[in-house]
Amino acid sequence: MISALMPNFSRADIAFDHGQGAWLFDTAGRRYLDFGAGIATSSIGHGHPHLVKAIAEQAAKVIHVSNLYRVPQAETLAARFVAASFADSVFFCNSGAEANEGLVKAMRKAQSDAGHPERTRVICFEGAFHGRTLAMISATGNPKYLAGFGKKVDGFDHVPFNNLNEVRNAITAETAGILVEPIQGEGGIRSADAEFLRGLRAACDEFGLFLGFDEVQTGMGRTGKLLAHQWTDVEPDIATLAKGIGGGFPMAALLAKERVAKALVPGSHGTTFGGGPLACAAGNAVLDVILADGFLDQMLDVAAHLHAGLAALVARHGDVFTEVRGTGLLLGLKCAVPNGDVQNEAMRQGLLTVAAGENVLRLIPPLIITHNDCDTALTMLETTAVTLSKTTEAAK
């Protein structure tokens, strides 16, 4: 008999009762060091007092009013994102997939308004992940996610990641824009080269296209900047945020330059729950923490400590780990054994991680972790590697 919850998730047999900082405690009282952060979502950890207070105070006032009326919390949050980013205007929604759908709609509508209604196609990249809606699994292009859902949604062309020649070859008279992740998270912590991003910007400028960045996983300080592309001199026309934006409260955003944002006039796009008072109270609280003086510098110091420890781990256990990937606290260990085995053994040791493509284990902890948290995680990974080495040797 089917469970009351639909069986579309393979869930570990653990239920968490509460969390504190970078730690989660299950219903049996065991604690786990959370280096998955709800897939890069619990950006400032569990039970953060500032976030908890903001949500509780707002919930006691008003939770939802709809976008038929002004939402002061959304106006404040949008102004803060504009001040801290490339954007001129912001649209709030609920999930990364919804934000990416809005990005594609905005690109198409802006091209149509500019006299190019034929420009509807978006160039995407092999190894990408943009969400689970019908359009976004088509933008992702992974056959595993497409299987069983019929014909792909038309309008997406895929080329190899970090290959500018293939991008330019794919541009046609129907191309509206390009959508790229600065670092492919689900795809295996694969970073876009700075020169590649500059080449995308140049191609978009040359052919009148819009450049879109999917910063759903890379944004909100995860790489040490508010947005990952800020490590380069490349600015997009439009970008998406989600995951860490609400610190665990469901929320997403579409940030855009005026030339794209002005296309979304009343009636062209909308959302019932997006940008509500409660979500935006959470978003403002998270920004308070991330944009505080010295916070991201401290995070980068901790991240460098973790990266160095992971590199040493790879050097000691090349039969289990072969490479460290990523930037800031968006890190990955390329595995020489199945990453699912590593993830499961790490969980037995008390460390929560997330699997990714290319047999990579993602390490994406809350941004508030300490040097001691990193040392604890490294010890757990050391034990994991030793255990798996023995298992592999015994199986020979």
C-alpha positions in Angstrom: 0.0 0.0 0.0 1.3 3.5 -0.9 2.3 5.7 2.0 0.3 8.8 2.9 3.2 10.9 1.7 3.8 10.3 -2.0 6.9 8.2 -2.6 8.9 10.6 -4.7 11.7 11.1 -2.1 14.2 8.5 -0.9 14.2 9.6 2.8 16.8 8.5 5.3 15.1 6.9 8.4 15.8 9.9 10.6 13.4 12.5 12.0 14.8 15.7 13.5 13.2 17.2 16.6 15.2 20.5 16.9 18.4 22.2 15.9 20.9 24.6 17.3 23.5 26.4 15.1 25.1 23.8 12.8 23.7 20.9 14.8 20.5 18.9 14.4 19.0 16.6 17.1 16.9 13.6 16.1 13.9 12.3 17.9 16.1 9.7 19.7 18.3 12.4 21.0 21.4 11.8 18.8 23.0 14.9 17.3 24.3 15.4 13.8 26.6 18.0 12.4 24.6 19.5 9.5 26.9 20.0 6.5 23.9 19.7 4.2 21.9 22.7 5.6 18.7 21.4 4.0 20.6 21.5 0.6 22.3 24.9 1.2 19.1 26.4 2.6 19.6 26.8 6.4 22.0 29.6 5.6 22.4 31.0 9.2 21.9 27.7 10.9 19.2 26.3 13.1 17.4 28.3 15.8 19.2 31.5 15.0 17.8 33.9 17.6 17.5 36.9 15.2 15.7 34.9 12.6 13.4 33.2 15.1 12.5 36.5 16.7 11.7 38.1 13.3 9.5 35.3 12.2 7.6 35.0 15.5 7.0 38.8 15.7 5.8 39.0 12.2 3.6 35.9 12.5 1.9 37.5 15.5 1.0 40.6 13.4 0.0 39.4 9.9 1.2 36.3 7.9 -0.5 36.9 4.5 -2.3 39.7 2.7 -1.6 38.9 -1.0 0.0 41.1 -3.6 -3.3 43.0 -4.1 -1.8 45.4 -1.5 1.5 47.0 -0.6 3.8 44.8 1.5 6.3 47.1 3.3 8.5 44.2 4.3 8.9 43.3 0.6 9.6 46.9 -0.3 12.4 47.1 2.3 13.9 43.7 1.3 13.8 44.6 -2.4 15.5 47.9 -1.8 18.3 46.2 0.1 18.9 43.7 -2.7 19.0 46.5 -5.2 21.5 48.4 -3.1 23.7 45.3 -2.7 23.6 43.9 -6.2 23.5 44.6 -10.0 19.7 44.8 -9.9 17.3 47.6 -10.4 14.2 45.8 -9.4 13.2 42.5 -7.6 10.3 40.1 -7.8 9.7 37.7 -4.9 8.3 34.2 -5.2 8.5 30.9 -3.4 11.1 28.5 -4.9 14.1 28.3 -7.2 12.1 26.6 -9.9 9.5 29.3 -9.8 12.2 32.0 -9.9 13.8 30.4 -12.9 10.4 30.1 -14.7 10.0 33.8 -14.1 13.5 34.5 -15.5 12.6 32.7 -18.7 9.3 34.5 -19.0 11.0 37.9 -18.4 13.6 37.2 -21.0 10.9 36.3 -23.6 8.6 39.2 -22.7 11.5 41.7 -22.8 12.6 40.5 -26.2 9.0 40.7 -27.5 8.6 44.2 -26.1 11.8 45.2 -27.9 10.4 44.1 -31.2 11.7 40.5 -31.3 8.8 38.2 -30.5 10.6 35.4 -32.3 13.4 35.4 -29.7 12.0 32.7 -27.3 14.9 30.2 -26.9 17.3 30.0 -24.0 20.8 28.5 -24.1 21.4 26.2 -21.1 24.3 24.0 -20.2 25.0 20.3 -19.8 25.2 19.4 -16.1 22.8 22.2 -15.1 20.0 22.0 -12.6 17.2 24.6 -12.7 14.3 23.0 -10.9 11.6 20.4 -11.2 8.7 22.0 -13.1 8.1 20.7 -16.6 9.8 23.7 -18.2 12.7 23.6 -15.7 13.5 19.9 -16.2 13.6 20.8 -19.9 16.0 23.6 -19.1 18.0 21.2 -17.0 18.1 18.7 -19.8 19.1 15.6 -17.7 17.4 12.5 -19.2 16.9 11.1 -15.7 14.7 14.0 -14.7 12.9 14.0 -18.1 12.0 10.3 -18.2 8.3 9.5 -18.2 7.1 13.1 -18.6 6.5 13.1 -22.3 7.9 15.6 -24.8 10.3 18.2 -23.4 9.0 21.8 -23.2 10.4 23.5 -26.3 12.7 26.5 -26.1 15.9 25.2 -24.5 19.2 24.5 -26.3 22.0 22.7 -24.4 25.8 23.1 -24.9 28.8 21.9 -23.0 29.7 23.9 -19.8 32.7 26.2 -20.0 32.8 26.0 -23.9 32.3 29.4 -25.4 32.7 28.2 -29.0 29.7 25.9 -28.6 27.7 28.7 -27.1 28.3 31.0 -30.0 27.5 28.2 -32.4 24.2 27.7 -30.7 23.0 31.3 -31.0 20.3 31.7 -33.6 17.8 34.4 -34.6 15.4 32.8 -32.1 17.7 33.0 -29.1 16.4 35.2 -26.3 19.2 34.7 -23.7 21.6 32.4 -21.8 21.0 30.8 -18.4 24.0 29.6 -16.4 25.0 28.7 -12.9 28.3 30.3 -11.7 28.9 27.0 -10.0 26.9 23.9 -10.9 25.9 22.5 -7.5 23.7 19.5 -8.4 26.0 18.9 -11.4 29.0 18.2 -9.2 30.4 21.6 -7.9 31.7 22.5 -11.3 32.8 26.2 -11.5 32.4 28.4 -14.5 35.7 30.0 -15.6 35.8 33.7 -15.2 36.8 34.1 -18.9 33.8 31.9 -19.8 31.4 34.2 -18.0 33.1 37.2 -19.6 32.6 35.5 -23.0 28.9 34.9 -22.3 28.5 38.6 -21.4 30.2 39.7 -24.6 28.1 37.3 -26.7 24.9 38.6 -25.2 26.0 42.2 -25.8 27.0 41.4 -29.4 23.7 39.5 -30.3 21.2 41.5 -28.2 20.6 38.6 -25.7 19.9 38.6 -22.0 22.4 37.0 -19.6 20.8 35.2 -16.7 22.5 33.7 -13.7 20.9 30.9 -11.6 22.2 31.8 -8.2 19.7 29.6 -6.3 22.5 27.6 -4.7 25.4 29.9 -5.1 23.8 33.1 -3.8 23.2 34.5 -0.3 26.8 34.5 0.7 27.6 30.9 0.1 30.8 31.6 -1.8 31.8 34.6 0.3 30.0 37.3 -1.7 26.3 38.0 -1.6 26.1 36.7 -5.2 28.8 34.3 -6.6 29.2 36.3 -9.9 30.5 39.2 -7.8 33.9 37.5 -7.7 34.1 38.5 -11.3 33.6 41.8 -13.2 30.6 40.2 -15.1 27.1 41.4 -14.4 24.0 39.6 -15.6 20.8 41.2 -16.8 18.7 38.9 -14.5 19.4 36.4 -11.8 17.6 34.1 -9.4 17.9 33.5 -5.7 16.3 30.9 -3.4 17.5 28.3 -0.9 19.4 30.4 1.7 17.4 33.6 1.2 14.9 32.9 4.0 17.2 30.9 6.2 14.9 27.9 5.7 11.6 29.7 5.3 10.3 29.1 1.7 11.3 32.1 -0.5 12.9 33.0 -3.8 13.7 36.1 -5.8 14.2 37.3 -9.3 16.6 40.2 -9.5 16.8 42.2 -12.8 18.1 45.2 -14.6 15.4 47.7 -15.6 15.6 46.7 -19.3 14.3 43.2 -18.3 12.2 44.0 -15.2 10.1 46.6 -17.0 8.6 43.9 -19.2 6.7 42.3 -16.2 3.8 44.7 -16.2 0.6 44.0 -14.2 -1.1 40.9 -15.5 2.1 39.4 -17.1 3.3 37.5 -14.1 2.2 36.9 -10.5 2.2 34.7 -7.4 -0.1 34.2 -4.5 2.3 33.6 -1.7 5.5 35.3 -3.0 6.8 38.3 -1.2 4.4 38.0 1.7 5.0 39.7 5.1 6.3 36.6 6.9 8.7 35.5 4.1 10.1 38.9 3.7 10.5 39.4 7.5 12.6 36.2 7.3 14.6 37.5 4.3 15.3 40.8 6.0 16.6 39.0 9.1 18.9 36.8 7.0 20.3 39.8 5.2 20.9 41.5 8.6 23.2 38.6 9.5 24.9 38.1 6.1 25.5 41.7 5.3 26.8 42.6 8.8 30.3 44.0 8.9 32.9 41.2 8.9 30.4 38.3 8.6 31.5 37.1 5.2 35.2 37.7 5.9 34.9 35.5 8.9 33.0 32.9 6.9 35.8 32.9 4.3 38.4 32.3 7.0 36.5 29.3 8.2 35.9 28.1 4.7 39.7 28.3 4.0 40.4 26.2 7.1 37.8 23.6 5.9 39.2 23.6 2.4 42.8 23.0 3.6 41.6 20.1 5.8 39.7 18.5 2.9 42.8 18.8 0.7 44.8 17.0 3.4 42.1 14.4 3.6 42.3 13.8 -0.1 46.1 13.5 0.1 45.8 10.8 2.8 42.9 8.9 1.3 43.2 8.9 -2.4 41.5 5.6 -2.6 38.3 7.3 -1.3 38.6 11.0 -2.2 40.4 12.3 -5.3 39.7 16.1 -5.5 38.3 19.1 -3.6 36.0 21.4 -5.6 34.2 24.6 -5.0 34.5 28.0 -3.4 33.6 29.4 0.1 31.1 27.0 1.7 29.9 25.4 -1.5 32.4 22.6 -1.5 32.6 19.1 -2.9 34.7 16.0 -2.6 35.1 14.0 -5.7 34.9 10.4 -4.7 36.7 7.3 -5.9 34.0 5.1 -4.3 30.2 5.6 -4.8 29.3 8.9 -3.2 26.2 7.3 -1.8 28.3 5.0 0.2 30.4 7.9 1.5 27.2 9.9 2.4 25.7 7.0 4.3 28.9 6.2 6.2 29.4 9.9 7.1 25.8 10.0 8.4 26.6 6.9 10.6 29.5 9.0 12.0 27.1 11.9 12.7 27.8 14.1 9.6 25.0 15.1 7.2 26.1 15.7 3.6 24.5 15.8 0.2 25.3 13.8 -2.9 25.8 15.6 -6.3 26.6 14.7 -9.9 30.0 13.4 -11.1 30.2 11.2 -8.0 30.8 14.2 -5.8 29.8 14.6 -2.1 28.6 18.1 -1.4 29.6 19.9 1.8 27.3 22.9 2.1 27.0 23.8 5.8 25.3 26.8 7.4 27.4 30.0 7.0 27.8 30.3 10.7 30.0 27.3 11.3 33.2 27.6 13.3 36.7 26.3 13.0 35.7 23.7 15.7 32.7 22.6 13.6 35.1 22.1 10.6 37.5 20.1 12.7 34.7 17.9 14.0 33.5 17.3 10.4 37.0 16.5 9.2 37.4 14.0 12.0 34.1 12.3 10.9 35.3 12.3 7.3 38.6 10.8 8.3 36.8 7.9 10.1 34.5 7.6 7.1 37.5 7.3 4.7 39.2 4.7 6.9 36.1 2.6 7.2 35.4 2.7 3.5 39.1 1.9 2.7 38.8 -1.2 4.9 35.5 -2.2 3.3 37.0 -1.8 -0.2 40.1 -3.7 0.7 38.1 -6.6 2.2 35.9 -6.8 -0.9 38.9 -7.4 -3.2 
